[in-house]
Amino acid sequence: MYLQPRGSSPSIANSELNDYYDQLPPPHRLSSFSTNSTTHLAETYTDGAPIRTRPYYGDRRGEFPETPFVEEKAFTRSSRKKWIVWGLVVVGLLAVAGAVAGVVISQTSKSSSSSGSNLAITGDPSQFSKDSRLKQSFYGIAYTPEDSIYPNCNIQLADVVTDMQLLSQLTSRIRLYGSDCNTTAMVLEAIQLTQVNMTVFIANYPDATDDGVAYNRQKTAIESAIQAYGTDHIGGVTVGNEFILDYLDANGATDPNGSVGNQGAAILTPLIDDTKSMLQSLGVTLKVGNADAGSFFNDKVLADVDYGMANVHPWFANVSIDAAAGWTWDFFEDTDVALAQNLSNKPDMSIAETGWPTNSSDAGNESNGASTASEANLQTFIDTFVCQANANGTEYFFFEYFDEPWKTQQFGGVEGYWGLFYSNRTLKNIEIPDC
């Protein structure tokens, strides 16, 4: 549900989401679902826990009792100067890596300070106080660094360091949305400085209307970041976020596998293939995936990737908070997992976004018709989804790390209020479960 600025008005943005969720089935198979935190996410199971029916993907180091969760990718968008990675003679692998990293972060600092001064990092970022209220209970979390929306880039490395310190206490995985504003390099540098155990699903957010300009700009950024930092903390590269949904909406269509949907796929799949070629040229092996709205995956796109990430939002489907967790699991299994299993490549599937908003910029959008946007309802969704999803093997990225005021300004409604934290990085009035 990350909304790239496209000059949309709040009404257009909201109608786009409503049009998407008008395609969704109503809540079903929830007769045994309750809001009790011990309730599992589907109807009945032989031993009280759902049986996982699909393979995992990504780094699993964080799922064992004595191993911390592995922190993952962050997302930034920046109007940066073109990165320059000087041709370095091999004097020593560590010296080369250090030099390249220095160039990347140097360029990042120039870019991020273009509209403000860079915040200083003091002390040893790997030594930080832990918050007893935070638990490493989330499979993954969706993350967009502050001030990282292209072309208004003002991302601060000190902020990303703070974010990694906090996120590492909640999860071992993060997903990003794009690589503008040197986001990929910033996140990998912050992981290196904090020495946290984090895996990042980095991303490229292409635009269907610019003849590959945004894609190539981010491809260059991804390439430079991989050369500088390697792939130890990268779980995959996601190409496209709601690309098919946006393409259909822009062209007055609704069927992701109809003629218009296939036209969109014909634009996106060459970018996916080009990303694979780029990774191969770098001599690295990474999975390449795609993220889209849960019922708007194009078969040709999914057939071309290693993994798919589905945005599944009970709020926008007008589901009540009491049924939200069960509906999310049902929809994901019945729509996205089932689709992937019918394709010859059987891509791994995860939930790219799910969560519950806590506020609205106006009274007209503070309810989805069944329940309200509130911290109490976010707590209910956390209590009925997180530990249960972990138990049954559902891979998900909770939406999202913190509130994003720019979305409130540009789109209104609930768009800016999905965070576990307020925009100032203060935890909301919620309790994180200890799964």
C-alpha positions in Angstrom: 0.0 0.0 0.0 3.0 2.2 -0.3 1.8 5.2 -2.4 4.3 6.7 -4.8 3.5 10.4 -5.3 1.8 10.6 -8.7 0.0 13.9 -8.2 -3.1 12.0 -7.0 -5.7 13.7 -4.8 -6.9 12.0 -1.6 -10.2 11.0 -3.3 -8.3 9.4 -6.2 -6.0 7.5 -3.9 -8.9 6.2 -1.8 -11.1 5.3 -4.7 -8.2 3.3 -6.2 -7.9 1.2 -3.0 -11.7 0.8 -2.8 -11.8 -0.3 -6.4 -9.2 -2.9 -5.6 -11.0 -4.3 -2.6 -14.3 -4.3 -4.3 -12.9 -7.3 -6.1 -12.3 -9.2 -2.9 -14.6 -11.9 -1.4 -16.4 -11.2 1.8 -15.2 -12.7 5.1 -15.8 -16.4 5.1 -15.0 -19.6 7.0 -14.6 -17.7 10.2 -17.2 -19.5 12.4 -14.6 -20.7 14.9 -12.5 -17.5 14.8 -12.3 -15.3 17.9 -10.3 -12.4 19.1 -8.6 -14.4 21.8 -4.9 -14.2 21.4 -4.5 -18.0 21.4 -6.9 -18.5 18.5 -5.3 -19.7 15.3 -5.9 -18.1 12.0 -8.1 -20.6 10.2 -11.1 -22.8 10.8 -9.9 -26.1 12.4 -6.6 -28.0 12.7 -5.7 -31.5 13.8 -3.5 -30.4 16.7 -4.5 -26.8 17.2 -2.1 -25.2 14.8 -2.4 -24.9 11.0 -0.2 -27.1 8.9 2.1 -25.2 6.6 1.6 -26.2 3.0 4.3 -24.2 1.3 8.1 -23.7 1.6 9.7 -20.8 3.3 11.9 -18.3 1.5 14.5 -16.0 2.7 16.9 -16.0 5.7 15.7 -18.3 8.5 18.4 -17.5 11.0 16.2 -15.4 13.2 13.6 -18.1 13.9 15.6 -20.3 16.3 15.3 -19.7 20.0 18.9 -18.7 20.7 19.4 -16.7 17.5 18.3 -13.1 17.3 16.0 -12.1 14.4 17.9 -10.9 11.4 17.1 -7.3 10.5 16.3 -6.6 6.9 16.0 -4.0 4.2 15.0 -0.4 4.5 13.5 1.8 1.8 14.6 5.3 0.8 14.1 7.4 -2.3 16.5 10.2 -3.1 17.5 12.7 -5.8 21.1 11.9 -5.6 24.1 12.7 -7.8 25.1 9.8 -9.9 27.1 7.3 -7.8 30.7 6.9 -8.7 32.5 3.7 -7.8 36.1 4.2 -8.7 38.0 1.4 -10.4 40.0 0.0 -7.5 43.1 -2.2 -7.9 42.9 -5.2 -5.7 45.3 -4.3 -2.9 43.2 -6.3 -0.4 39.6 -7.3 -0.3 38.9 -5.4 2.9 40.6 -2.3 1.6 38.6 -2.5 -1.6 35.3 -3.0 0.2 36.0 -0.2 2.6 36.9 2.2 -0.3 33.8 1.4 -2.2 31.6 1.7 0.8 33.2 5.1 1.5 32.3 6.3 -2.0 28.7 5.1 -1.7 28.1 6.6 1.7 29.9 9.8 0.7 27.5 10.2 -2.2 24.6 9.3 0.1 25.7 12.1 2.5 25.8 14.6 -0.3 22.4 13.5 -1.5 20.8 13.4 1.9 22.1 16.8 2.9 20.8 18.5 -0.2 17.8 19.9 1.7 19.1 19.9 5.2 22.2 19.2 7.4 23.2 15.6 8.0 22.7 14.5 11.6 25.8 13.4 13.4 26.2 9.8 14.7 27.8 9.8 18.1 29.3 6.9 20.0 29.2 3.2 18.9 25.9 2.5 17.2 26.3 -1.2 18.0 26.0 -0.4 21.7 22.4 0.7 22.3 19.9 0.4 25.1 17.1 -2.2 24.6 13.5 -1.3 25.2 11.9 -4.0 27.4 8.5 -3.3 25.7 9.8 -4.5 22.4 9.8 -8.2 21.5 11.3 -9.9 18.4 7.8 -11.3 17.6 7.2 -10.1 14.0 8.2 -12.2 11.0 8.9 -9.0 9.1 8.1 -5.3 9.0 7.5 -2.9 6.1 9.9 0.0 6.3 10.3 3.3 4.5 13.0 5.6 5.9 12.0 9.2 6.8 12.5 11.8 4.0 13.3 9.2 1.4 10.6 10.0 -1.2 12.1 10.9 -4.6 12.8 13.6 -5.6 12.5 15.2 -2.1 15.4 13.3 -0.6 16.7 14.3 2.8 17.4 10.9 4.4 19.7 11.0 7.4 22.0 8.1 8.2 21.6 8.8 11.9 17.8 8.3 11.6 18.3 5.0 9.7 20.7 3.9 12.4 18.1 4.6 15.1 15.5 2.7 13.0 17.7 -0.3 12.7 18.3 -0.3 16.5 14.5 -0.3 17.1 13.5 -2.6 14.3 16.1 -5.2 15.3 14.2 -5.5 18.6 11.0 -6.4 16.8 12.0 -8.5 13.8 14.8 -10.0 11.8 13.5 -9.0 8.4 12.4 -5.8 6.7 11.1 -5.1 3.2 11.8 -1.9 1.3 9.8 -0.4 -1.6 12.5 1.1 -3.8 16.1 2.3 -4.0 15.9 6.0 -4.7 17.6 8.4 -2.3 20.3 5.8 -1.8 18.0 3.9 0.5 19.6 0.5 -0.1 23.1 1.8 0.8 21.8 3.7 3.8 20.1 0.7 5.2 23.0 -1.6 4.6 25.4 0.9 6.1 23.2 1.3 9.2 23.1 -2.5 9.6 26.8 -2.6 9.4 27.2 0.2 12.0 24.7 -1.3 14.4 25.8 -4.9 13.8 22.3 -6.1 14.1 21.0 -9.4 12.7 18.8 -8.1 9.9 17.9 -9.3 6.4 16.6 -6.8 3.9 14.5 -7.4 0.9 15.6 -4.5 -1.2 13.5 -3.2 -4.1 13.2 -1.3 -7.3 10.0 0.8 -7.8 9.6 1.2 -11.6 7.2 3.6 -13.3 5.2 2.3 -16.2 5.1 5.7 -17.9 8.7 6.9 -17.9 10.4 4.5 -20.4 12.5 2.9 -17.6 14.0 6.1 -16.2 13.1 5.3 -12.5 13.9 1.7 -12.9 17.4 2.4 -14.3 18.1 5.1 -11.7 17.3 2.6 -8.9 19.1 -0.3 -10.7 22.3 1.8 -10.6 21.8 2.4 -6.9 21.2 -1.3 -6.2 24.3 -2.3 -8.2 26.5 0.1 -6.3 25.1 -0.9 -2.9 25.8 -4.6 -3.7 29.3 -3.9 -4.8 29.9 -1.9 -1.6 28.2 -4.1 1.0 27.8 -7.6 -0.5 24.7 -9.7 -0.1 25.0 -11.1 3.4 22.1 -9.0 4.6 20.0 -9.1 1.4 17.2 -11.6 1.2 16.0 -10.8 -2.3 15.3 -8.0 -4.8 11.7 -7.1 -5.3 10.9 -5.4 -8.7 7.6 -3.6 -8.7 5.1 -2.7 -6.0 1.4 -2.8 -7.1 2.6 -2.2 -10.6 -0.2 -4.2 -12.2 -2.9 -2.7 -10.0 -1.7 0.8 -10.9 -1.5 0.0 -14.6 -5.0 -1.4 -14.6 -6.3 1.6 -12.7 -4.5 4.0 -15.1 -6.0 2.3 -18.1 -9.6 1.7 -16.9 -9.3 -2.1 -16.5 -9.7 -4.5 -13.6 -8.6 -8.0 -14.8 -4.9 -8.6 -14.1 -4.8 -11.3 -16.7 -6.8 -9.6 -19.3 -5.4 -7.7 -22.3 -4.5 -4.6 -20.3 -3.0 -6.6 -17.5 -0.9 -8.5 -20.0 0.2 -5.1 -21.5 1.4 -4.1 -18.0 3.2 -7.5 -17.6 4.9 -6.9 -20.9 6.4 -3.7 -19.4 7.3 -5.2 -16.1 8.7 -8.6 -17.0 11.7 -7.2 -19.0 12.6 -5.2 -16.0 12.5 -8.3 -13.8 14.7 -10.2 -16.4 17.1 -7.2 -16.5 17.5 -7.3 -12.8 18.3 -11.0 -13.0 21.0 -10.2 -15.6 22.4 -7.4 -13.5 22.8 -9.7 -10.5 24.4 -12.4 -12.7 26.9 -9.8 -14.0 27.8 -9.0 -10.4 28.4 -12.7 -9.7 25.8 -12.9 -7.0 22.9 -15.2 -6.4 19.7 -13.5 -5.1 16.1 -14.3 -5.5 14.1 -11.8 -7.5 10.4 -11.2 -6.7 7.4 -8.9 -7.2 4.9 -7.3 -4.9 1.3 -6.4 -5.8 -2.2 -6.2 -4.4 -3.4 -9.6 -3.3 -5.9 -10.2 -6.1 -4.0 -8.4 -8.8 -1.1 -10.6 -9.6 -0.6 -11.2 -13.3 0.3 -14.9 -14.1 3.0 -13.9 -16.5 4.7 -11.8 -13.8 4.5 -14.4 -11.1 5.7 -17.1 -13.5 8.9 -15.0 -14.0 9.9 -14.5 -10.3 11.1 -16.6 -7.4 8.7 -15.0 -4.9 5.6 -12.9 -4.7 4.6 -10.5 -2.0 0.8 -9.9 -1.6 -0.7 -6.8 0.0 -3.7 -8.0 2.1 -5.6 -5.4 4.1 -8.7 -6.3 6.0 -9.3 -2.6 6.7 -9.8 -1.8 3.0 -11.9 -4.9 2.5 -14.4 -3.5 5.1 -13.8 -6.4 7.4 -14.5 -6.0 11.1 -11.6 -6.0 13.5 -13.0 -9.2 15.2 -12.8 -11.1 11.9 -9.7 -9.3 10.4 -7.0 -11.8 11.3 -8.9 -14.8 10.1 -10.0 -13.1 6.9 -6.4 -12.1 6.2 -5.2 -15.7 6.5 -8.1 -17.1 4.5 -7.7 -14.5 1.7 -4.0 -15.0 1.4 -4.2 -18.8 1.3 -7.2 -19.0 -1.0 -6.1 -16.3 -3.5 -2.3 -15.9 -3.5 -0.9 -19.2 -2.2 -3.4 -21.1 -4.4 -2.5 -19.0 -7.5 1.2 -19.7 -7.0 0.7 -23.4 -6.6 -1.0 -23.5 -10.0 2.0 -22.0 -11.7 4.8 -24.2 -13.0 7.5 -22.3 -11.1 5.5 -22.3 -7.8 6.9 -19.0 -6.5 7.1 -18.6 -2.7 4.4 -16.3 -1.4 4.4 -13.9 1.6 2.1 -11.2 2.8 3.8 -7.9 1.8 1.6 -5.7 3.9 -1.0 -6.2 6.6 -2.0 -4.2 9.6 -4.5 -1.8 11.0 -4.6 2.0 11.0 -4.8 3.9 14.3 -6.2 7.3 13.2 -7.6 9.4 10.3 -7.1 12.9 9.1 -10.8 13.3 8.8 -14.0 11.9 10.5 -15.3 10.5 7.2 -12.5 8.0 6.9 -12.1 7.0 10.5 -14.3 3.9 10.0 -14.3 1.2 7.3 -18.0 0.7 8.0 -17.4 -2.2 10.3 -14.7 -1.0 12.7 -12.7 2.2 13.4 -9.1 3.2 13.0 -7.8 3.1 16.6 -4.9 1.9 18.7 -7.2 -0.4 20.5 -8.1 -2.1 17.2 -4.4 -2.2 16.2 -3.8 -4.0 19.5 -6.6 -6.5 18.7 -5.1 -7.2 15.2 -1.7 -7.7 16.7 -3.0 -10.0 19.4 -5.0 -12.2 16.9 -2.6 -12.3 14.0 1.1 -12.0 14.8 1.8 -15.1 17.0 -0.8 -17.2 15.3 0.8 -16.4 11.9 4.2 -17.3 13.2 2.9 -20.6 14.5 1.3 -21.6 11.2 4.2 -20.6 9.0 2.6 -17.6 7.3 5.3 -15.2 6.1 4.3 -11.6 6.4 5.6 -8.0 6.7 3.6 -6.1 9.2 2.6 -2.7 7.9 4.3 -0.7 9.1 7.2 0.6 11.3 6.1 4.2 11.9 3.5 6.7 10.8 4.3 8.7 7.7 3.1 12.3 7.8 3.7 12.9 4.1 1.0 10.4 3.2 -1.5 12.3 5.5 -0.6 15.6 3.7 -0.8 14.1 0.2 -3.6 11.5 0.5 -5.4 12.1 3.7 -7.7 9.6 5.5 -5.9 6.8 7.3 -2.9 6.6 4.9 -0.4 8.1 7.3 -1.4 6.2 10.4 -0.4 2.6 10.1 2.8 2.6 12.2 3.6 0.6 15.3 5.4 3.8 16.3 4.4 7.4 15.9 6.4 9.4 13.3 8.7 10.6 16.2 9.6 6.9 16.8 7.7 6.7 20.1 5.8 3.4 20.5 2.1 3.8 20.3 -0.1 2.7 23.2 0.2 -1.0 22.3 1.7 -4.1 23.8 4.0 -6.2 21.7 3.3 -9.9 22.3 6.1 -12.3 23.2 5.6 -15.1 20.8 
